[in-house]
Amino acid sequence: MDERVPVDEERGETEQRIVEATFAAIHEHGYSGLTIQRIADQFDKSKSLLYYHYDDKDEIVADLLGFALGRYLSAIDDRTTDDPIANLRVMVDELLPLDPTPEEAAGREVVMELRAQAVTDPEFRAAFTAIDDRLHDRIAGYVAEAIERDGVDGVDADAVAEQFLAVLNGALIESATADRDVVPALRASLLGKLDRLDRLDRLDAATEGDEE
């Protein structure tokens, strides 16, 4: 399992304020309308500091994506227990809240705005591939822990992680781009799968007892 991501420690205060200003600028103008000036308009310090820390707007956006992933993983780590299934439920809660705050809803919109760029931009594609790989590894790690803890046979941690991540991403995309509220149903589906995975060890134990 990957290590805790101390978001606030790995970036200086100025860099963090820059990526927050970039987030606000993208939310207001979209990626197509993003300029250094519009980032500077959301920034409470000198515009020259943007160029001191970054070469261009896309370098800031790349840092923003890393910032968003780090914040998400840190929120999970803050609630992590020694129960891997409970930790997977936390991932669902953090990424797909039933009643998102305005900040969480804005976060979905910005991430989807940037993800759309990955269709034609190799650098964005690489960035989102890296994010998905990181999330996949976290999910697969928790599933593998559950399998090892409970001695469950016939469960492929990587396959479960791929399905889990596909549902999470699908819910995020649809919630940000359509007026259908799919989150409750998809949350219920994911949590139901986790409940079944959590019960497999007890079902196996019961079956073995019947055979005896």
C-alpha positions in Angstrom: 0.0 0.0 0.0 1.3 3.4 -0.8 2.5 5.8 1.9 0.6 8.6 3.4 0.7 11.8 1.3 1.4 14.9 3.5 -0.1 17.4 1.1 0.6 20.6 3.1 4.2 19.5 3.8 5.2 18.6 0.3 4.3 22.0 -1.1 5.2 25.4 0.2 2.5 27.8 1.1 3.0 29.8 -2.1 2.7 26.8 -4.4 -0.4 25.6 -2.5 -2.0 29.1 -2.9 -1.1 29.0 -6.6 -2.8 25.7 -7.3 -5.9 26.8 -5.3 -6.0 30.0 -7.4 -5.7 27.8 -10.5 -8.6 25.6 -9.3 -10.8 28.7 -8.8 -9.8 30.0 -12.3 -10.7 26.7 -14.0 -14.0 26.5 -12.1 -14.9 30.0 -13.3 -13.6 30.0 -16.8 -13.0 26.4 -17.8 -9.7 25.0 -19.0 -10.1 26.6 -22.4 -10.4 30.0 -20.8 -7.5 29.5 -18.4 -4.7 32.0 -18.6 -1.9 33.0 -16.3 -3.6 36.4 -15.9 -6.8 34.7 -14.7 -4.8 32.6 -12.3 -3.2 35.8 -11.1 -6.6 37.3 -10.6 -7.4 34.6 -8.1 -4.0 34.8 -6.4 -3.4 37.1 -3.4 0.2 37.7 -4.2 2.4 39.0 -7.0 1.8 37.6 -10.5 5.6 37.4 -10.9 5.5 34.6 -8.2 3.6 32.4 -10.7 6.5 32.5 -13.1 9.1 32.1 -10.3 7.5 28.8 -9.3 6.2 27.5 -12.7 7.1 27.8 -16.3 3.6 27.9 -17.7 -0.1 27.3 -16.8 0.1 23.6 -17.7 2.8 23.0 -15.2 0.6 24.6 -12.6 -2.3 22.4 -13.7 -0.2 19.3 -13.4 0.6 20.3 -9.8 -3.1 20.9 -9.2 -3.8 17.3 -10.2 -1.2 16.0 -7.8 -2.5 18.3 -5.1 -6.1 17.0 -5.6 -4.9 13.3 -5.5 -2.8 14.0 -2.4 -5.7 15.7 -0.6 -8.0 12.7 -1.4 -5.5 10.1 -0.2 -4.7 12.1 2.9 -8.4 12.3 3.8 -8.6 8.5 3.5 -5.4 8.1 5.6 -7.0 10.2 8.3 -9.8 7.7 8.6 -7.7 4.5 8.0 -8.2 1.6 10.4 -6.8 -2.0 10.4 -9.9 -3.2 8.6 -9.3 -3.1 4.8 -13.0 -3.4 3.9 -13.8 -0.4 6.1 -11.0 1.5 4.4 -12.6 0.8 1.0 -15.9 2.1 2.3 -14.0 5.3 3.3 -12.8 5.6 -0.2 -16.4 5.5 -1.5 -17.5 8.0 1.2 -14.6 10.5 0.3 -15.0 10.3 -3.5 -18.8 9.8 -3.8 -20.4 11.6 -0.9 -24.2 11.4 -1.0 -24.6 15.1 -0.1 -21.5 16.8 -1.5 -20.5 20.3 -0.2 -20.3 23.1 -2.8 -16.5 22.7 -2.6 -16.7 18.9 -3.3 -19.1 19.5 -6.2 -16.7 22.1 -7.7 -13.9 19.7 -7.3 -15.7 17.1 -9.4 -16.4 19.7 -12.1 -12.8 20.9 -12.3 -11.4 17.3 -12.4 -13.8 16.3 -15.1 -13.0 19.5 -17.0 -9.3 18.6 -16.9 -9.9 14.9 -17.6 -11.7 15.8 -20.9 -8.4 17.2 -22.1 -6.8 13.7 -21.9 -8.8 12.7 -25.0 -6.4 14.7 -27.2 -3.5 15.7 -24.9 -0.8 13.1 -24.2 0.4 14.9 -21.1 -3.1 15.0 -19.5 -3.5 11.4 -20.5 -0.3 10.5 -18.7 -1.3 12.5 -15.7 -4.7 10.8 -15.3 -3.2 7.4 -16.1 -0.8 7.9 -13.2 -3.7 9.0 -10.9 -5.8 6.0 -11.9 -2.8 3.7 -11.3 -2.3 5.1 -7.9 -5.9 4.7 -6.9 -6.0 1.2 -8.4 -3.0 0.2 -6.3 -4.6 1.5 -3.2 -7.8 -0.4 -3.8 -6.0 -3.6 -4.8 -3.9 -3.3 -1.7 -6.9 -3.2 0.5 -8.6 -6.0 -1.3 -5.5 -8.1 -1.1 -5.3 -7.4 2.7 -8.9 -8.6 3.1 -8.2 -11.8 1.0 -5.1 -12.6 3.1 -6.9 -11.8 6.4 -9.9 -13.9 5.7 -8.3 -16.7 3.7 -10.7 -16.2 0.8 -10.1 -18.1 -2.4 -11.1 -17.2 -5.9 -11.0 -13.4 -5.6 -8.6 -11.5 -7.9 -7.6 -8.3 -6.2 -6.6 -6.6 -9.4 -9.9 -7.4 -11.1 -11.9 -6.2 -8.2 -9.8 -3.0 -8.2 -10.4 -2.4 -11.9 -14.2 -2.8 -11.4 -14.2 -0.6 -8.3 -12.3 2.2 -10.0 -14.4 2.0 -13.2 -17.6 2.5 -11.1 -16.0 5.4 -9.1 -14.8 7.1 -12.3 -18.1 6.5 -14.1 -20.0 8.0 -11.2 -17.8 11.1 -11.1 -18.0 11.6 -14.9 -21.8 11.3 -15.0 -22.4 13.4 -11.9 -20.3 16.2 -13.4 -21.7 16.0 -16.9 -25.4 15.0 -16.7 -28.4 15.9 -14.7 -29.1 12.3 -13.6 -28.1 11.6 -10.0 -26.4 8.3 -10.3 -24.3 8.5 -7.1 -26.8 6.9 -4.7 -27.3 3.8 -6.9 -23.7 3.4 -7.7 -22.6 3.9 -4.0 -25.1 1.3 -3.0 -23.7 -1.1 -5.6 -20.1 -0.6 -4.5 -21.0 -0.9 -0.8 -23.0 -4.0 -1.5 -20.0 -5.6 -3.2 -17.9 -4.7 -0.2 -20.4 -6.3 2.1 -20.4 -9.5 0.1 -16.6 -9.5 0.1 -16.6 -9.0 3.8 -19.0 -12.0 4.3 -17.1 -14.4 2.1 -14.9 -15.7 4.9 -17.9 -16.3 7.1 -19.7 -18.1 4.3 -16.6 -20.3 3.6 -16.4 -21.1 7.3 -20.1 -22.1 7.4 -19.7 -24.3 4.4 -16.7 -26.1 5.9 -18.7 -26.6 9.0 -21.6 -28.2 7.1 -19.2 -30.5 5.3 -17.8 -31.8 8.6 
